[in-house]
Amino acid sequence: MADRSPPGTRPTLEDVARVAGVSRATVSRVVNGKRDVGNEIQESVRSAIAATGYVPNRAARSLATQRAGTVVVVVSGAGAPVDGTTTTEVDFTDPFFGRVVGGLLRALRPQDINPVLMLAETDADRARVMAFVRGGNAEGALFVTTQPDDPLPEMFGEARLPLVMFARPVKPIPVNFVDVAHRDGAALAAAHLVSLGRRSIVTISGPLAVPAAQDRLSGFRDALARHGQAYVPTATGDFSFESGAEAMRSLLAEVPDLDGVFAANDHMALAAMGVLEESGRRVPQDVAVIGFDDSAIAALTRPGLTSVRQPFEEMAAAMVRILLGQLADPTRRVSSVIFEPTLTVRGSA
């Protein structure tokens, strides 16, 4: 008895029926616990379910019975590193996790979908997530991570379980994702600094193992090259406030006359503004500063932080739409949605 379902698709009732040599209706009766099926046929269907890896689609049953379904909101990389380890508490005050997860929960509410929040920081955590979804407790997952090498997307792909990621995966794997055009956003920042007459411009990048950080750096460099600045002094941070401050100090030592800074997220940009103030530079009179994300804190600083807007809430809503579409049609190909960034101009640049 072998699995004959098409590669890369989630096994369906029809796949189980073909393997078991029975009708789809018979498989449905067995799956739903009906008692009007002979023992031998039940055993044949159960064997076919095991061979195909079929997982009952509770979302489809929910649509038919008007009962709410369940999806898992999986968060990875939210714990702050401490002495080489990672905490298991999610810091939802972080602009990134707070806005994305909050957006997912708001998008799920009108759909009458029950979200279950799970952390996936360790191998044991990921095993629990997989067991939860494989066991039919949830129809699929919405995945938010800052870990570029996180194995969970591949695990979902191998198990043919529905998953939508926030941000493009590092590896070219068949998985749904939603992202923003990071290179275009960085180019907006570069053009704005040039329009202000800044000529000694530097940048603080994010961790270059992360595709978004790579794209923001390359997009910024390419845009400045088009404006005649062939070399952009760069220091690398890890998206944290502390790393932004350290990177700014390093760039000040390297380029004392710098007059423009682009940081790959708002946390690092705000840290850079603090270091510049400590060094006697005025923002924006002496140094213009631009961040990325347009988080809530960008509007609370004095001066307000000019930032590339990443539309977290709209992106979260798109993730939910993609997942529901795949649940409605398990044979649907994986898809992506890329949002266009905009520049929110405030007092820092």
Phi, psi and omega in degrees: 000119186235158178280118180253012181288149182301141179301140174083004178245157178281131180303141183245175175300323179297320178299315179297318181298319179297315182292322182279343182073032179230180180278161176299322181297323178295316178300317181299319180295320179293314181299323183269010172076023178290148185263001185265031179235132182299156183298318181296320180291319177302316181295321178297319180293318179297321178295321179293323177299316179294321182291324183272341185078021182296135174241125180306132182273094183292335179296317179296318178296326179295319179297322182286326185256000181063026175260148181289146174266186181223137170231156179262131170261109185258129180241131180223138177089012182274343180281137180284135179296134177224111179052044176082358178249178181232136178287162179253012178257134179275127178269092182281001170281344175297129184304323183293299184294320182299315184284321181292309182295319176300319178296321178296315181296320179293324180288330180283329188303311181293342181275000182058040178253134179271116178274141173240118181274126178227142176266148181223060182273336185233170177300321179295320177299315182295323177297323179293320178299312181298317180296322181296314182285316180299329181283003178082010179283342177213152183277336182182190186220149171248122194242126179235120182214154171248006182266111185295334183255021182298128184277353187300317179303319178294323179297318177294319180297316180295326180274357181055048178251142183294131180214140172233129182259147165271112181095147181297135178290154180294314181271150178283081181244152181284088181219143176292144174205158175236138182208177175245157179282086187299318180299318180294322178297317178295325178295324176299318179296317180298314181297323181292318179298318179296320181295337178276359179085015180281135185235345178245081191254138179233170179219148173249112183271164170275183180297125192284359171282346181267125182306321180298319179293319177300314183294320180295320180292311182294323178296321179292314180298315182297318181294318179292326178299323178293338178262012173095358179265102188283335184230131179241107177304135188225138170235144186257131174246188179237024181079358180271159178300315183298318181291328177295319178296316180297318180296321180294319177299318179296318180290325176297322178292324182281322185229079185300333183263019181301145181229005177209139181226131169244121178252144188285354167206171186290324179303312182290327178295317179295321176297319179298319178299321178296317180294320178298318178297317179299328183274002178091006177271140178264138176249121009258004188303313181266320183223125175271139184232133177232137176251193180217133177124324186055053180286169183301325183291341181297328181273352185262348181280165175231111000288161176299148185272122170290132188210148173284124184276125171255116189282076187305313185295317178295323179293320178297318179298322178295322177302316180296317180298318180296315181296315180296325177296320180288327177293324179290330180223090183299342180273357182297137178292153177295152184218169179222154174229124180248123181267149177271131180279163173227166180252123175264112185268125175231203190282345186281344179198000000 
